């Protein structure tokens, strides 16, 4: 699924995007416990669905090969977070939906968890 399609499904506002609309998203991770992502995120080319807005999310995304971040509940990332994401080339979006709803909408459209095999 393209990043542009994810934006459409989540009815998201783009915070940071430099030509990433055709980026291929293969799975979804959702957590506010970044240690869980470090341990369980297994699949490449995932989007992270989170309520955390600080720079730790970008650092964790970089380490785990998460290629895009969606912030839920209209939470806007901090300026330092946006700048770090810009430097790392990680696009950022914001949706009004909760983590549960955002993940559910993406699941209904065919994306699966970045932590589970064969599901």
C-alpha positions in Angstrom: 0.0 0.0 0.0 1.4 3.4 -0.8 1.9 6.1 1.8 -0.5 8.2 -0.1 -3.2 5.6 0.4 -2.4 5.4 4.1 -2.9 9.2 4.3 -6.3 8.8 2.6 -7.4 5.9 4.8 -6.4 7.8 8.0 -7.8 11.1 6.7 -4.5 12.4 7.9 -2.8 15.8 7.6 0.8 15.7 6.3 3.3 17.3 8.7 6.5 16.3 6.8 6.7 14.7 3.3 9.3 15.2 0.7 8.1 13.1 -2.2 7.2 10.0 -0.1 3.6 9.6 -1.3 4.6 6.6 -3.4 6.6 5.0 -0.6 5.5 1.4 -0.2 4.1 0.6 3.3 4.1 -3.2 4.0 2.9 -3.4 7.6 1.8 -1.5 10.7 3.3 -1.1 14.2 1.4 0.5 17.0 2.8 1.3 20.4 3.6 4.0 22.8 6.1 1.7 24.5 9.1 2.2 22.4 10.9 -0.7 24.1 8.2 -3.0 22.6 9.0 -1.7 19.1 12.7 -2.3 19.6 12.0 -5.9 20.7 9.0 -6.9 18.5 9.1 -5.0 15.3 10.2 -7.6 12.7 8.9 -6.5 9.3 10.6 -3.8 7.2 8.8 -0.9 5.6 6.3 -0.4 8.4 4.4 2.7 9.5 4.3 3.4 13.2 1.0 4.5 14.7 1.7 6.3 18.0 0.6 9.0 20.5 4.2 9.8 21.4 5.4 13.0 19.9 9.0 13.4 21.1 12.3 12.7 19.3 12.5 9.2 20.8 9.9 8.0 18.2 12.1 9.1 15.3 15.2 7.4 16.9 13.2 4.2 17.4 11.8 4.3 13.9 15.3 4.7 12.5 16.6 1.7 14.5 13.7 -0.6 13.6 13.5 0.4 9.9 10.1 1.9 10.4 9.7 4.2 7.4 6.8 6.5 8.4 5.1 7.8 11.5 1.5 8.6 12.1 0.5 10.5 15.2 -3.0 9.8 16.6 -5.7 11.9 18.3 -4.5 15.1 16.4 -1.3 15.1 18.5 1.3 17.3 16.8 4.9 16.3 17.0 7.4 18.6 18.8 9.6 20.9 16.6 12.7 18.8 17.5 10.8 15.7 16.4 9.9 17.2 13.0 13.5 18.4 12.5 15.0 15.0 13.3 12.5 13.3 11.0 13.4 15.7 8.3 17.1 14.9 8.7 16.4 11.1 8.7 13.9 11.3 5.8 11.0 9.9 7.8 7.6 11.3 6.7 5.1 12.3 9.4 1.3 12.5 9.4 -1.3 13.3 12.0 -4.8 11.7 12.2 -7.8 12.5 14.4 -8.4 8.8 14.9 -7.3 6.8 18.0 -4.6 4.2 17.7 -7.2 1.5 17.8 -9.3 3.0 15.0 -6.3 3.9 12.9 -4.9 0.3 13.1 -8.4 -1.1 12.4 -8.9 1.1 9.3 -5.5 0.0 8.0 -6.2 -3.7 8.8 -9.5 -3.5 7.0 -7.6 -2.3 3.9 -5.1 -5.2 4.0 -2.1 -4.1 6.1 -1.0 -6.4 8.8 1.1 -6.2 12.0 4.8 -5.7 11.8 5.2 -8.0 14.8 3.3 -11.1 13.6 4.2 -13.7 10.9 1.6 -15.1 8.6 -1.3 -13.1 9.9 
